[in-house]
Amino acid sequence: MKDPDTNGATGSGRSGASPLWLARVAIRSWAILGGFLIIALVLMTTASVISGFLFDKPFPGDFELVELGVAVAVFSFLPFCQLTGANVTVDIFTAWASPRLVDGFKLVSSLIAGAFALLLLTTMYDGMEYYRQYNEVTPILEVPIWSVFPAILFSLALLAVASLITLIEAVQGLAHPAPQSL
């Protein structure tokens, strides 16, 4: 994979920000925000435990916020994992494979990831509409459950974009295979 910070998403060396480069920046930034969300949840949980221990007053509904926040954070990491190839791979099958075959595997996995992202995007949108229609809320804090769905939908849209980027890279790898070293 080409480093997006050096010469754009396609390695063309041209100046200016290409749409693929901007997409990479958005994907990385979204993952970083997900990391900050996890840190905030850890700090809130720690404060709640300390408050419960010292004052017998844990924060009400802290587990609800953790439940909703972790869902958002996990989805925020998916596009970055797709973009960097950090998803589950089976290296035992690719260790013996030629770079061309590995690029073929990457092409197929990018197609599957993109289809999965689009399927989840439509399904999760329907789920959000259901929760909005019936106004379901968490039991203690009464946070509307649908309120976390927009961030998850954005993550899934970024996952589809990341799949497109990795698909382009795989096609480029198949079209212009790297020379094999001895």
N, C-alpha and C positions, 0 to 999 in steps of 0.2 A: 504494500500500500504506500502511496506517496504521502509525504508529510504535507499536510495542508498549510502549514505555517510558512513553508519556504517558497513554493512557486505555484500556488493555486491548486485547485482540486484535480486538475487533469495533467499537471506537470508541464504545461505549455510554456511556462516561464514568462508569460505576458504580465504586464503590470495591471493593477486594478483588481477588484474583487469579483470573481465569477459567481454565478448563482450556486454552484456546487460548493465553492469555498464558503460562501455565506451560510449554506445549509450545514456544513461541517461545524462552523462556529456556533450556530444555533444549537446543534445537537450536543456539542461539548458543554456549552453554557447551561443547557437544560439539565444535563447530568450533574453539573456542579451545584445547581440549585437543589436538585434532589439530595445531594450529599449534605448541603446545609440544612435541609429539612430533617434529615435523619439526626444530625447533630442537635438541632433544636428539640426534637422529640426525646433524645437521650437526656438532655439537660432538664427538660420539663419532668420527665419520669424520675430522674434523680432528685430533683427538688421536691416532688410529690412524696417520694419515699422518705426523704429526710423530714419533711413536714409531718408525715404520718408517724414517724418514729419519735420525733421530739415533742410534737404538740398533739398527737393523736388526731390530726386533721390532714389527711391526704387530700390532694386536689380532687374535687368531684369530677367524675367523667374523664379522668386522665387516660384511661384505657380506650375510651372512644376516640379521643384525638390521636392516640398512637395507632389505632386500627385504621383510621382514615388516612393519616399521614404516611404510614408505611405503604399503603396501597398506592398513593400518589408517587412516593419515592421509588418504589420498585419499577413502576411503569416508566419513570423518568430515566432509568438506567438502560432500558431495553434498546433505544436507538443507538446509544453510545456503544453498547456491546456488539450490535450488528455492524456498526461502522468500523470498529477496531478488530473485528474477528474474535471477540472475547466470548462469544456464545459457546455453548457446548459443542465440542468437536471430538471426533474420534481419530486421534492422530495415528493410531495403529493401522488404520486403513490408508492414510495419506503419506506415511513415512516412506513407503516404497514407491509411491506414485511419482510420475514425472510432473514438472511444473505445469505442463499443459493439462494433464488430467486433474490436478489440484484446482486449476482455474475452471475446469468443467464442473467439478464438485461445487466450487464457489458460486458458479452461475446458477446451478440447480438450487442450492441452498438460499441464494438471494431471491429467486423466484418464489420459493416456498415461504420465506420470511415476509416478502411483500404481500403475498396472497393471505397469509395469516394476519398481517397487520390490517389489511383492508376488511377481512372478515370480522376481526375483533372490533374495528372501528365502527362498523355498521351495527354490530350486536350491542356494543357498549352504548352507542347512541340511543338505541331502542330502550336499553336498561335505564339510561338517564331520563328519558321521557316518561317511562313508567313511574320512576321514583318522584318525578316532578308532578305528574298527574295525580298521584295518590298522596302526595305530600308526606312521605315517610321521613321520620326524623330519628335521631339517636335517642335512647330512652332517658338519659340523664340530662345532657346539655341541650337536647332538642335541636341539634345541628341537622339541617336538611341533608339527607344522604346524597341527593343529586348534586350537591355543591362541589363534590370532589371530582365529578365526572368530566367537567371541561378540561381540567389539567391532564386527566388520563387520556381523553380523546386527543389532546394536543400531542401527548407522548406517542400515541399510536400513529398519528399523522407523521410525526418525525421518524418513527420506525419505518413507515412506508418510504419516506424520502431516503433514509439510510440504506434501505434495501435496494432502491434504485441506484444509489451511488455505488454500492458494492456490485451490483449487476453490471454497471458500466465498466467498473474496474476489471471484472471477470471477462467481459467481452473484449476489452482492450488486451488483457493477458492472453486470450486465445488468438486474437488477431495478430499480435506482435509478441510471440513467446520470447522469453529471456533465454539467452544462449546457455546451454548446459555446460557446467564445468566438469572436468574429469576428476 
